[in-house]
């Protein structure tokens, strides 16, 4: 196991810079998730750590070694890809053992590691099958096992669950977190799926356009987003953004800093019934009610604003499209931002 350190990492393709001075310190045994929309640079960063992409400038360390110019095989890392990258003509056993054989491990040590990984991932019954005889979830376990037997300094995961169906994604999410906690290997995981990010990570790195928007625990990033981008990206449904001027006269605004000109409101924090104590009341019209199992999503139009807003509430309120609503929000639930900078006020 080892620390992984990215210091002012930059990546350019010709004159175009796509990674703009990213710095991240990953502690020994920590599970860090890079999350952001498609094209934000998260996979490029991961590939630079793996040695599959060159670093234009900056310093990349794994443990105490600067690895900028080392080949992937020299970095003591193991990578799990979204397409599994298994050898279709080999059995599961040989897929697991292949990298160890190439590195000259003794037969007894290879057998020990393969058996331990197979037991941990519950794939021992499939060791003599070919990848084509396995389900998607089983193939993903084999891909994880192939990384696990290497006992690397760090695991790298490149959207490993993107090819699985929704139910299996949840199951494998739990498997990956359980496995990482058990073996304690430093892990860097890339995903565009915020649910994966929030449930897996010790810390999140939120990327946008090759720039780090925020680094923090899932709770810190969700409860106190540092930028308008993070506020809108993390959370489902996304945060509603409302001009401060529109809120004046609708309730107590003393807690909103004077510099703020827009506030974010989570859909969960908009109530259909007035709560006790101080709150703001926002007039709105219901455009669509969307049942979502035990909860409902209400898509509304706030009076006097062109933009829609979303309310998430428990149960299934008996409301018709076009119904007039009074939405209530506590002052402490407002997230203040400065629109010009995009930063939290």
C-alpha positions as CSV (number, residue, x, y, z in Angstrom):
1,X,0.0,0.0,0.0
2,X,1.1,3.6,-0.6
3,X,0.1,7.2,-0.8
4,X,-0.7,8.7,-4.2
5,X,0.2,12.4,-4.7
6,X,-0.7,14.6,-7.7
7,X,1.0,18.0,-7.5
8,X,0.0,20.7,-10.1
9,X,-0.7,18.0,-12.8
10,X,-1.3,19.4,-16.2
11,X,-2.1,17.7,-19.5
12,X,-2.0,19.2,-23.0
13,X,-2.8,17.8,-26.4
14,X,-0.8,20.2,-28.7
15,X,-1.7,23.7,-27.7
16,X,-4.9,22.7,-25.9
17,X,-4.6,22.1,-22.1
18,X,-7.3,19.8,-20.8
19,X,-6.1,19.3,-17.2
20,X,-5.4,22.5,-15.4
21,X,-3.1,22.1,-12.4
22,X,-4.7,19.4,-10.4
23,X,-3.4,18.6,-6.9
24,X,-4.7,15.7,-4.9
25,X,-3.2,13.9,-1.8
26,X,-4.5,10.4,-1.4
27,X,-3.6,8.8,2.0
28,X,-2.4,5.3,2.4
29,X,-5.5,3.0,2.4
30,X,-7.9,5.8,1.3
31,X,-10.7,5.4,-1.2
32,X,-10.9,8.5,-3.4
33,X,-13.5,9.0,-6.1
34,X,-13.0,11.3,-9.1
35,X,-16.5,12.3,-10.2
36,X,-17.8,14.7,-12.9
37,X,-19.6,14.9,-16.2
38,X,-18.3,13.3,-19.4
39,X,-15.3,15.1,-20.7
40,X,-14.3,16.7,-17.4
41,X,-10.9,15.0,-17.4
42,X,-11.3,12.3,-14.8
43,X,-10.4,9.4,-17.0
44,X,-7.4,11.3,-18.3
45,X,-6.2,11.9,-14.8
46,X,-6.6,8.2,-13.9
47,X,-4.7,7.2,-17.1
48,X,-1.9,9.5,-16.1
49,X,-1.6,7.8,-12.7
50,X,-1.6,4.5,-14.4
51,X,1.1,5.5,-16.9
52,X,-1.2,5.1,-19.9
53,X,-1.0,8.9,-20.6
54,X,2.0,11.1,-20.2
55,X,2.1,14.0,-17.8
56,X,2.7,17.3,-19.5
57,X,3.9,19.0,-16.3
58,X,3.6,18.5,-12.5
59,X,4.7,15.8,-10.2
60,X,3.1,12.4,-9.8
61,X,4.2,10.2,-6.8
62,X,3.2,6.7,-5.7
63,X,4.6,6.2,-2.3
64,X,7.9,8.0,-2.2
65,X,8.7,7.5,-5.9
66,X,8.2,10.1,-8.6
67,X,6.6,8.0,-11.4
68,X,6.2,10.5,-14.1
69,X,8.5,8.7,-16.5
70,X,8.0,5.1,-15.3
71,X,6.2,2.5,-17.4
72,X,2.8,1.2,-16.2
73,X,4.4,-2.1,-15.2
74,X,6.9,-0.3,-13.0
75,X,4.3,1.6,-10.9
76,X,3.0,-1.2,-8.7
77,X,-0.6,-0.4,-9.5
78,X,-3.5,-2.6,-10.7
79,X,-6.3,-1.3,-12.9
80,X,-9.9,-2.5,-13.3
81,X,-11.5,-1.4,-16.6
82,X,-15.1,-0.9,-17.5
83,X,-14.9,-3.5,-20.3
84,X,-13.3,-6.1,-17.9
85,X,-10.3,-6.7,-20.3
86,X,-10.3,-10.4,-19.7
87,X,-8.6,-13.0,-22.0
88,X,-11.6,-14.8,-23.6
89,X,-9.6,-17.9,-24.5
90,X,-8.3,-18.4,-20.9
91,X,-10.1,-19.9,-17.9
92,X,-10.9,-17.7,-14.9
93,X,-8.1,-19.4,-13.1
94,X,-5.6,-18.5,-15.8
95,X,-6.9,-15.0,-16.1
96,X,-6.2,-14.5,-12.4
97,X,-2.8,-16.1,-12.6
98,X,-1.6,-14.6,-15.9
99,X,0.1,-11.5,-14.5
100,X,1.7,-13.3,-11.7
101,X,3.2,-15.9,-14.1
102,X,4.6,-13.1,-16.2
103,X,6.3,-11.6,-13.1
104,X,7.9,-15.0,-12.3
105,X,6.0,-15.9,-9.1
106,X,6.4,-19.5,-7.8
107,X,3.5,-21.9,-8.6
108,X,2.6,-22.3,-4.9
109,X,2.4,-18.5,-4.4
110,X,0.3,-18.1,-7.5
111,X,-2.1,-20.8,-6.3
112,X,-2.4,-19.2,-2.9
113,X,-3.2,-15.8,-4.2
114,X,-5.7,-17.1,-6.8
115,X,-7.5,-19.2,-4.1
116,X,-7.7,-16.3,-1.7
117,X,-9.0,-13.9,-4.3
118,X,-11.5,-16.4,-5.6
119,X,-12.8,-17.1,-2.1
120,X,-13.0,-13.4,-1.2
121,X,-14.9,-12.6,-4.4
122,X,-17.0,-15.8,-4.3
123,X,-15.9,-16.9,-7.8
124,X,-14.2,-20.2,-6.7
125,X,-17.0,-22.3,-8.4
126,X,-16.1,-20.6,-11.8
127,X,-12.3,-21.0,-11.9
128,X,-12.4,-23.5,-14.7
129,X,-14.9,-21.6,-16.9
130,X,-14.2,-19.2,-19.7
131,X,-15.3,-15.5,-19.4
132,X,-17.9,-16.1,-22.1
133,X,-19.6,-18.5,-19.7
134,X,-20.0,-15.9,-17.0
135,X,-22.6,-13.2,-16.3
136,X,-21.6,-9.5,-16.3
137,X,-21.3,-9.4,-12.6
138,X,-19.2,-12.6,-12.5
139,X,-16.8,-11.2,-15.1
140,X,-16.5,-8.0,-13.1
141,X,-15.5,-10.0,-10.1
142,X,-12.9,-11.8,-12.1
143,X,-11.5,-8.4,-13.3
144,X,-11.4,-7.3,-9.7
145,X,-9.7,-10.6,-8.7
146,X,-7.0,-10.2,-11.3
147,X,-6.2,-6.8,-9.8
148,X,-6.4,-8.2,-6.2
149,X,-3.9,-11.1,-6.7
150,X,-1.2,-8.6,-7.7
151,X,-1.4,-7.1,-4.1
152,X,-0.5,-3.7,-5.6
153,X,0.3,-0.4,-3.9
154,X,-2.8,1.1,-5.4
155,X,-6.0,0.1,-7.2
156,X,-7.3,2.2,-10.1
157,X,-10.9,1.8,-11.2
158,X,-12.1,3.2,-14.5
159,X,-15.9,3.3,-14.4
160,X,-16.0,-0.5,-13.7
161,X,-19.8,-0.7,-13.2
162,X,-20.9,1.2,-16.3
163,X,-21.8,-1.9,-18.3
164,X,-24.0,-3.5,-15.6
165,X,-27.7,-3.2,-15.1
166,X,-29.1,-1.1,-12.2
167,X,-29.6,-3.9,-9.7
168,X,-26.2,-5.4,-10.3
169,X,-24.5,-2.0,-10.1
170,X,-25.8,-1.7,-6.5
171,X,-24.7,-5.2,-5.6
172,X,-21.2,-4.6,-7.1
173,X,-20.9,-1.2,-5.5
174,X,-21.3,-2.9,-2.1
175,X,-18.8,-5.6,-3.2
176,X,-16.2,-3.1,-4.2
177,X,-16.5,-1.1,-0.9
178,X,-16.4,-4.2,1.2
179,X,-13.4,-5.5,-0.6
180,X,-11.5,-2.3,-0.4
181,X,-12.2,-2.0,3.4
182,X,-11.1,-5.6,3.9
183,X,-7.8,-5.3,2.0
184,X,-7.1,-1.7,2.8
185,X,-5.5,-0.8,-0.5
186,X,-5.2,2.8,-1.6
187,X,-7.9,3.2,-4.3
188,X,-8.6,5.8,-7.0
189,X,-12.0,5.4,-8.7
190,X,-13.5,7.2,-11.6
191,X,-17.2,7.5,-12.2
192,X,-19.8,10.0,-13.7
193,X,-22.4,8.4,-11.4
194,X,-22.8,10.6,-8.3
195,X,-24.6,7.8,-6.4
196,X,-21.6,5.6,-6.8
197,X,-19.4,8.5,-5.8
198,X,-21.3,9.4,-2.7
199,X,-21.7,5.8,-1.4
200,X,-18.1,4.5,-2.2
201,X,-15.8,7.4,-1.4
202,X,-13.9,8.3,1.7
203,X,-13.3,11.6,-0.2
204,X,-14.7,13.0,-3.4
205,X,-12.8,15.0,-6.0
206,X,-15.4,16.9,-8.1
207,X,-14.0,17.8,-11.5
208,X,-15.3,20.2,-14.2
209,X,-13.5,21.1,-17.4
210,X,-10.2,19.8,-16.1
211,X,-10.4,21.8,-12.9
212,X,-11.0,20.6,-9.3
213,X,-14.2,22.2,-8.1
214,X,-14.1,20.7,-4.6
215,X,-12.4,18.0,-2.5
216,X,-14.1,16.7,0.6
217,X,-16.0,13.9,2.2
218,X,-19.3,13.0,0.6
219,X,-21.1,14.7,3.5
220,X,-19.0,17.9,3.2
221,X,-19.6,18.1,-0.6
222,X,-23.3,17.4,-0.3
223,X,-24.0,19.6,2.7
224,X,-21.8,22.5,1.8
225,X,-21.0,22.6,-2.0
226,X,-18.2,25.0,-2.7
227,X,-19.5,26.1,-6.1
228,X,-22.7,26.5,-8.1
229,X,-21.4,23.6,-10.4
230,X,-21.0,21.2,-7.4
231,X,-24.4,22.3,-6.0
232,X,-26.0,21.4,-9.3
233,X,-24.1,18.2,-10.0
234,X,-24.2,16.5,-6.6
235,X,-27.7,15.5,-5.5
236,X,-30.7,14.0,-7.3
237,X,-32.8,15.8,-8.3
238,X,-30.3,18.7,-8.6
239,X,-30.4,21.8,-6.4
240,X,-32.7,24.6,-7.4
241,X,-31.1,28.0,-7.9
242,X,-33.1,31.1,-7.0
243,X,-32.1,34.8,-7.2
244,X,-31.8,36.5,-3.8
245,X,-33.7,39.5,-5.0
246,X,-36.7,37.3,-5.8
247,X,-36.7,36.0,-2.2
248,X,-36.9,39.4,-0.6
249,X,-40.2,39.9,1.3
250,X,-40.8,36.1,1.4
251,X,-39.2,35.5,4.8
252,X,-36.0,35.9,6.9
253,X,-32.8,36.5,4.9
254,X,-30.4,37.7,7.5
255,X,-28.4,34.4,7.3
256,X,-27.6,35.0,3.6
257,X,-24.3,36.9,3.2
258,X,-24.6,40.4,1.5
259,X,-22.3,39.3,-1.3
260,X,-24.6,36.4,-2.3
261,X,-26.9,37.1,-5.3
262,X,-28.2,33.5,-5.8
263,X,-29.1,30.8,-3.4
264,X,-29.4,27.0,-3.8
265,X,-32.3,25.0,-2.3
266,X,-32.3,21.2,-2.2
267,X,-35.5,19.7,-3.5
268,X,-35.8,17.8,-0.1
269,X,-35.8,21.2,1.7
270,X,-38.9,22.5,0.0
271,X,-41.9,21.6,2.2
272,X,-45.6,21.6,1.1
273,X,-46.6,22.4,4.7
274,X,-45.3,25.2,6.8
275,X,-42.8,24.0,9.4
276,X,-42.7,25.5,12.9
277,X,-40.4,28.4,13.4
278,X,-38.8,30.8,10.9
279,X,-39.2,29.9,7.2
280,X,-39.7,31.5,3.7
281,X,-42.8,30.9,1.7
282,X,-42.4,30.6,-2.1
283,X,-45.5,30.8,-4.3
284,X,-45.5,28.3,-7.2
285,X,-47.7,26.4,-9.7
286,X,-47.5,22.6,-10.1
287,X,-46.6,21.6,-13.7
288,X,-46.1,17.9,-13.2
289,X,-46.3,15.4,-10.4
290,X,-44.0,12.3,-10.9
291,X,-44.5,9.3,-8.6
292,X,-41.2,7.6,-7.7
293,X,-42.1,4.7,-5.4
294,X,-42.2,5.8,-1.8
295,X,-41.6,9.5,-2.8
296,X,-42.8,11.9,-5.4
297,X,-41.1,14.6,-7.5
298,X,-43.0,17.8,-8.1
299,X,-42.0,19.9,-11.0
300,X,-43.1,23.5,-10.4
301,X,-42.9,27.0,-11.8
302,X,-42.0,29.7,-9.2
303,X,-44.1,32.8,-9.5
304,X,-42.4,35.5,-11.5
305,X,-39.4,33.3,-12.6
306,X,-38.8,31.7,-15.9
307,X,-36.9,28.7,-14.5
308,X,-38.6,25.5,-13.2
309,X,-37.9,24.1,-9.7
310,X,-38.2,20.6,-8.3
311,X,-39.6,19.4,-5.0
312,X,-39.0,16.0,-3.5
313,X,-41.5,14.8,-1.0
314,X,-42.5,11.6,0.8
315,X,-45.7,9.8,-0.2
316,X,-48.0,10.7,-3.1
317,X,-49.8,14.0,-2.5
318,X,-53.2,14.4,-4.1
319,X,-52.4,17.3,-6.4
320,X,-53.5,18.1,-9.9
321,X,-51.4,19.7,-12.6
322,X,-51.9,23.5,-12.4
323,X,-52.5,23.4,-8.6
324,X,-51.3,26.5,-6.7
325,X,-48.7,25.8,-4.1
326,X,-47.0,27.6,-1.2
327,X,-43.6,26.0,-0.7
328,X,-41.7,26.5,2.5
329,X,-38.0,26.5,3.2
330,X,-36.0,27.2,6.4
331,X,-33.4,29.9,6.2
332,X,-30.7,27.5,7.3
333,X,-31.4,25.3,4.3
334,X,-30.3,28.1,1.8
335,X,-26.9,27.7,0.1
336,X,-25.6,31.2,-0.8
337,X,-23.4,31.8,-3.9
338,X,-22.0,34.6,-5.9
339,X,-23.1,34.1,-9.5
340,X,-20.2,36.1,-11.1
341,X,-17.5,33.8,-9.6
342,X,-19.6,30.6,-9.2
343,X,-18.2,30.3,-5.6
344,X,-20.0,29.9,-2.3
345,X,-20.5,33.3,-0.5
